[in-house]
Amino acid sequence: MKMLKVISAPKQEINPFVLEDFTLDKVKTSKIEKISKKYVKELAKELALSYDNKSLTFAQKILTAYLEKR
């Protein structure tokens, strides 16, 4: 048997629905993975771009900084 609690109208409180109250904080702050040179190298091959070690390092640093800032 369940118990019921009866409340009167003046005791009720109405609050607006805020979606952020029901979402997890972990969803808001997603983990940014560090971009590897290997990934940049494979992407350059896929896009048929010429590259060298210096340009791969630069691209890796730029992409990582962009994702951290975003």
C-alpha positions, -999 to 999 in steps of 0.1 A, spaced: 0 0 0 14 34 -9 11 65 12 -3 97 -3 6 132 10 -21 157 4 -10 193 1 -31 224 -2 -28 249 -31 -10 277 -13 18 253 -3 26 243 -39 56 259 -56 59 262 -93 93 265 -109 102 268 -146 117 237 -163 154 241 -167 170 214 -188 205 220 -174 192 208 -140 187 174 -154 219 170 -176 252 156 -163 281 180 -160 302 154 -177 283 159 -209 290 196 -209 327 192 -204 339 167 -230 374 154 -229 396 166 -257 420 141 -270 454 151 -281 459 149 -319 488 127 -329 512 131 -358 501 98 -371 465 110 -374 476 142 -391 498 122 -415 469 98 -424 446 128 -429 471 145 -452 475 113 -473 437 110 -475 434 145 -488 464 140 -511 484 168 -496 522 170 -495 538 172 -461 570 170 -442 578 164 -405 579 202 -398 544 208 -413 530 178 -395 542 191 -361 528 225 -369 494 212 -380 493 190 -349 499 219 -325 475 242 -343 447 216 -343 452 207 -306 452 244 -296 420 250 -317 402 221 -300 412 232 -265 401 267 -271 368 256 -285 
